[in-house]
C-alpha cells in the first residue's frame, strides 16, 4: 500500500508540473508580413488639413476596436502665426517591423511642397516618416501592457520665408511627433484594443501549437528583431 501511495503521488506531481510547464511561442517577421497583408493597410486613410486631422482605419483594424479619429490641431506651441495650417498632408500605407525591444509603426508621409503654409512662408517634406515605437510595459505583478515607448522623425523637412528657420523646423518635427503620440496613446488605452491584443496572443499560440492554452505567462512577452516571443501554459 505504501508503494502504491508514493507511485500515485509522483504521477500526480508529474502531471501537475506538466500542466504548469510553459511553452514558448514566436511570431516572426515572416508571419508579421503575412498578417500585415490581411490587415489591408492601403485602406487606412490619414490626412492633416487646415487645423484638423483625420484617421480612418481599415475594416480589419475596426474589427480590433480601432475607430475613426478626428482631432483638432493647435499650432501655438510651434509659432504664433494665426494663419499657419496644414495643406492636405497625407500619409501612405503604414508599415510595421520588429526592432530591438519594440514593434515599430512607420507612417510614411507623402512628399509635398507647402505641406504647411502661412502668409509668411511654407514647409515642405521629402522622404519623411513618423515612427512610433511600441513595447511592453511590465507591472510589478507581471501583467504586461502595450504602450508607446518613443517616437522619431526620419526624412527631410525644408522651409521658405520665416519658416526656413532651423528652430521652427525642429519645433515642427516635434509637433508632428506629439500629434502621433497623442493618437497612438488614444488607441492603446481603448479596452477593446487591449483585449484584442490578449486574445490575439492566445489565438496565435493555439494556431501554432494545435491546442488552446489557458493564459500568457506573466512577464514573458518580449520583442527582438527575430520577432515577438512569449510563453503560454
C-alpha positions as CSV (number, residue, x, y, z in Angstrom):
1,X,0.0,0.0,0.0
2,X,2.8,2.4,0.8
3,X,4.5,1.8,-2.6
4,X,1.2,2.4,-4.3
5,X,0.7,5.6,-2.3
6,X,4.1,7.1,-3.4
7,X,3.7,6.0,-7.0
8,X,0.3,7.8,-7.2
9,X,1.9,10.8,-5.5
10,X,4.7,11.1,-8.1
11,X,2.2,10.6,-11.0
12,X,0.0,13.4,-9.7
13,X,3.1,15.6,-9.1
14,X,4.4,14.9,-12.6
15,X,1.0,15.6,-14.2
16,X,0.7,18.8,-12.2
17,X,4.2,20.0,-13.2
18,X,3.5,19.2,-16.8
19,X,0.3,21.2,-16.7
20,X,2.1,24.2,-15.3
21,X,5.0,24.0,-17.8
22,X,5.4,26.9,-20.1
23,X,5.8,26.7,-23.8
24,X,7.4,29.5,-25.9
25,X,5.6,30.8,-28.9
26,X,7.1,33.1,-31.5
27,X,5.5,35.4,-34.1
28,X,8.3,36.0,-36.6
29,X,8.8,38.8,-39.3
30,X,7.6,36.3,-41.9
31,X,4.3,35.9,-40.1
32,X,4.1,39.6,-39.4
33,X,4.4,40.3,-43.1
34,X,1.7,37.8,-44.0
35,X,-0.6,39.2,-41.3
36,X,0.1,42.7,-42.4
37,X,-1.3,41.9,-45.9
38,X,-4.5,40.7,-44.4
39,X,-5.0,43.9,-42.4
40,X,-5.2,45.8,-45.8
41,X,-3.0,48.7,-44.7
42,X,-3.7,50.5,-48.0
43,X,-7.3,51.1,-46.9
44,X,-6.2,53.3,-44.0
45,X,-6.6,57.0,-44.5
46,X,-4.6,59.7,-42.7
47,X,-4.8,63.3,-43.6
48,X,-3.9,66.6,-42.0
49,X,-5.6,69.7,-43.4
50,X,-6.1,73.1,-42.0
51,X,-6.4,72.8,-38.2
52,X,-7.8,69.3,-38.2
53,X,-6.5,65.7,-38.6
54,X,-8.5,62.6,-39.6
55,X,-7.6,58.9,-39.3
56,X,-10.0,56.4,-40.9
57,X,-8.8,52.8,-40.2
58,X,-9.2,49.9,-42.5
59,X,-12.2,47.5,-41.8
60,X,-9.7,45.0,-40.3
61,X,-8.5,47.5,-37.8
62,X,-12.0,48.4,-36.9
63,X,-12.5,44.7,-36.0
64,X,-9.8,45.1,-33.4
65,X,-11.6,48.1,-31.8
66,X,-9.8,51.0,-33.6
67,X,-12.2,53.7,-34.5
68,X,-12.3,56.8,-36.7
69,X,-10.4,59.7,-35.1
70,X,-10.9,63.4,-35.9
71,X,-8.7,65.7,-33.9
72,X,-8.1,69.5,-33.6
73,X,-4.6,70.8,-34.3
74,X,-3.2,73.8,-32.2
75,X,-0.1,75.3,-33.7
76,X,0.6,77.7,-30.9
77,X,3.3,75.5,-29.3
78,X,5.3,76.0,-32.5
79,X,5.0,79.6,-33.5
80,X,2.5,82.4,-33.0
81,X,1.2,82.6,-36.6
82,X,-2.6,82.6,-36.7
83,X,-2.7,81.5,-40.4
84,X,-0.4,78.6,-40.2
85,X,-2.1,75.4,-41.3
86,X,-1.7,72.0,-43.0
87,X,-2.2,71.8,-46.7
88,X,-3.7,68.3,-47.3
89,X,-0.7,66.5,-45.9
90,X,-1.4,62.8,-46.4
91,X,0.2,59.6,-45.3
92,X,0.9,56.4,-47.3
93,X,0.0,53.0,-46.0
94,X,1.7,52.4,-42.6
95,X,4.3,49.7,-42.2
96,X,5.4,47.7,-39.2
97,X,8.6,45.9,-38.3
98,X,10.3,44.3,-35.3
99,X,13.4,46.0,-33.9
100,X,15.4,45.6,-30.7
101,X,12.8,45.8,-27.9
102,X,10.0,47.3,-29.9
103,X,7.5,47.0,-32.6
104,X,7.9,50.0,-34.9
105,X,4.9,51.5,-36.6
106,X,6.1,53.5,-39.6
107,X,3.9,56.2,-41.2
108,X,5.4,57.4,-44.4
109,X,4.3,61.0,-45.3
110,X,3.8,61.8,-48.9
111,X,6.3,64.2,-50.5
112,X,4.8,67.6,-50.7
113,X,5.8,71.2,-51.3
114,X,4.0,73.6,-49.0
115,X,2.8,70.8,-46.7
116,X,2.3,73.5,-44.1
117,X,1.7,77.1,-45.2
118,X,1.2,80.6,-43.9
119,X,1.3,84.1,-45.3
120,X,5.0,84.3,-44.1
121,X,6.3,81.1,-45.6
122,X,5.8,77.3,-46.0
123,X,7.3,74.0,-45.1
124,X,7.9,71.1,-47.5
125,X,8.5,67.4,-46.7
126,X,10.6,64.9,-48.7
127,X,11.1,61.2,-47.9
128,X,9.7,61.6,-44.4
129,X,8.2,59.1,-42.0
130,X,6.8,59.3,-38.5
131,X,7.8,56.3,-36.4
132,X,6.1,55.1,-33.2
133,X,8.0,52.5,-31.1
134,X,5.6,50.2,-29.3
135,X,6.7,47.9,-26.5
136,X,5.5,46.0,-23.4
137,X,5.4,47.6,-20.0
138,X,5.7,45.1,-17.2
139,X,4.0,45.9,-13.9
140,X,5.1,44.6,-10.5
141,X,2.6,41.7,-10.7
142,X,3.9,40.6,-14.0
143,X,1.0,41.9,-16.1
144,X,2.2,43.4,-19.3
145,X,0.5,46.0,-21.5
146,X,1.4,47.5,-24.8
147,X,2.5,51.1,-24.6
148,X,4.2,53.9,-26.6
149,X,7.9,53.8,-25.8
150,X,9.0,56.7,-28.1
151,X,8.7,58.4,-31.4
152,X,11.1,59.8,-34.1
153,X,11.0,61.7,-37.4
154,X,13.0,60.5,-40.3
155,X,13.5,62.3,-43.6
156,X,13.9,65.8,-44.9
157,X,12.0,69.0,-44.0
158,X,12.7,72.4,-45.5
159,X,11.1,75.8,-45.2
160,X,10.7,79.1,-47.0
161,X,10.3,82.6,-45.7
162,X,10.1,82.9,-42.0
163,X,9.6,79.1,-41.7
164,X,13.0,78.3,-43.1
165,X,14.5,78.9,-39.6
166,X,16.1,75.7,-38.1
167,X,14.4,76.4,-34.8
168,X,11.0,76.4,-36.5
169,X,11.7,73.2,-38.4
170,X,12.8,71.4,-35.2
171,X,9.7,72.6,-33.5
172,X,7.5,71.4,-36.4
173,X,9.0,67.9,-36.3
174,X,8.4,67.8,-32.6
175,X,4.9,68.9,-33.1
176,X,4.2,66.2,-35.7
177,X,5.6,63.6,-33.2
178,X,3.4,65.0,-30.5
179,X,0.3,64.5,-32.7
180,X,1.4,60.9,-33.4
181,X,2.0,60.2,-29.7
182,X,-1.4,61.6,-28.7
183,X,-3.3,59.5,-31.3
184,X,-1.4,56.3,-30.6
185,X,-1.9,56.6,-26.9
186,X,-5.6,57.3,-27.5
187,X,-5.8,54.0,-29.4
188,X,-3.9,51.9,-26.9
189,X,-6.0,53.0,-23.9
190,X,-9.1,51.6,-25.6
191,X,-10.1,48.4,-23.5
192,X,-11.3,46.7,-26.7
193,X,-7.8,47.1,-28.2
194,X,-6.1,45.7,-25.1
195,X,-8.4,42.7,-25.1
196,X,-7.9,42.1,-28.8
197,X,-4.1,42.0,-28.3
198,X,-4.5,39.5,-25.4
199,X,-6.9,37.3,-27.5
200,X,-4.6,37.6,-30.5
201,X,-1.7,36.1,-28.5
202,X,-3.8,33.2,-27.3
203,X,-5.2,32.6,-30.8
204,X,-1.7,32.6,-32.4
205,X,-0.5,30.2,-29.7
206,X,-3.4,27.9,-30.4
207,X,-2.8,28.0,-34.1
208,X,0.9,27.3,-33.7
209,X,0.6,24.5,-31.1
210,X,-2.7,22.9,-32.0
211,X,-4.3,23.2,-28.7
212,X,-5.8,26.1,-26.7
213,X,-3.6,27.4,-23.9
214,X,-5.0,28.8,-20.7
215,X,-3.0,32.0,-20.4
216,X,0.1,34.0,-21.4
217,X,2.7,33.6,-18.7
218,X,3.1,37.0,-16.9
219,X,6.2,39.0,-17.8
220,X,7.1,36.6,-20.6
221,X,6.4,38.9,-23.6
222,X,9.5,40.3,-25.4
223,X,10.4,41.7,-28.8
224,X,13.6,41.5,-30.7
225,X,14.5,41.7,-34.5
226,X,13.6,38.0,-34.8
227,X,10.0,38.6,-33.7
228,X,7.6,38.7,-30.8
229,X,8.1,36.0,-28.2
230,X,6.1,34.9,-25.2
231,X,5.3,31.9,-23.1
232,X,1.9,30.2,-22.6
233,X,0.5,27.5,-20.4
